[in-house]
Amino acid sequence: MQSSDSQSNDEANLQLNPDGSLRHLLTLKGLDKSLLLELLDDAEQYLSPEGMLPVRSNALAGRTVANLFFEPSTRTRASFDLAGKRLGADVLNLDVNTLSRKKGESILDTIYTLEAMAVDIMVVRDASTGVPAYIARNVKDFVSILNAGESDASHPTQGLLDLLTIRQRKGGFENLTVAIVGDIQHSRVARSAAYGLRTLGVGELRLVSPPAMAPDDPELSFATIVDNLDEGIRDADVVMALRIQRERIGNLDGIPNIDEYFASFGISNERMRLAKPDAIVMHPGPMNRGIEIESALADGAQSVITQQVTNGVAVRMAILVRVAASMDAR
């Protein structure tokens, strides 16, 4: 078996064509700074002022995008659906309840069936680590795979939309202190954001959680690990609260119950006074109000949560166009 480092390097290399163009998007780890910035710049082109009609294009006319969601999703699935349609693609939405995988068909047989139907781009969300890369290693040359969320390992398009939101509000990354708060150990969102922030040169990244939810991944050793919320968000420019899985709270040793969690690690207006006055508050959704974030803060002036959602469609449009362009060049 591969070590975790060699597996990560394999996924990073698998994403690129020989000319360096993006064929698959599996992880933000290993993508260079210039490519990340290009993707953020591309996404900006697909944003329109609030209340105006969304940006549309025929960049994917004639292409077929299949959204394969083996795990539940609202925001990611809806935004990929809208992204494909706004670019003129034929979009096929599938989930675990409509796929033959539930009946025992292998995942590759499902993929080969979609290849035979001339699907060009497959967007994959799965609860198991390694599935998007496994598929990417086995598809034909004309197919691209996009990771829409993979176990607790990676969620690259979420990472990109978070980076875009931070850049829009803060202008850059080098002088920023970013605090990510919650179940870091099991968060694919935290990992993807962390890899992207490191590549773009963030000033300081703090990963804040109860000790039982602290990261045990050596690849995150560049971040400051903090188990006290006040310390973690003090003078921060960006505070991101992660969704806490209700089913985990109180069921594992060292994890506080819901009330204890909010008292010690919930982000509130009062707590945000410790951050910088112009700090922004983020959340990948779905939110558990009153557990990881106070409702008044989530809906308040410092919140950029709805902006993240808006940026999600734009980022996914940019990725779809990018991989389609690389197909044309093959």
Buried (B, 14 or more C-beta within 10 A) or exposed (E): EEEEEEBBBBBBEBBBBEEEBBBBBBBBBBBEEEBBBBBBEBBBEBBEEEEEEEBEEEBBEEBBBBBBBBBEBEBBBBBBBBBBBBBBBBBBBBBBEEBEBEEEEEBEEBBBEBBEEEBBBBBBBBEEBBBBBBBBEBBEEEBBBBBBBBBBBBBBBBBBBBBBBBBBBBEEBEEBBBBBBBBBBBBBBBBBBBBBBBBBEBEBBBBBBBEBBBBEBEBBEEBEBBBEBEEBBBEBBBBBBBBBBEEEBEEEEEBBEBEBBBEEBBBBEEBBEBBBEEBBBBBBBEBBBBBBBBEEBBEEEBBBBEBBBBBBBBBBBBBBBBBBEBBEEE
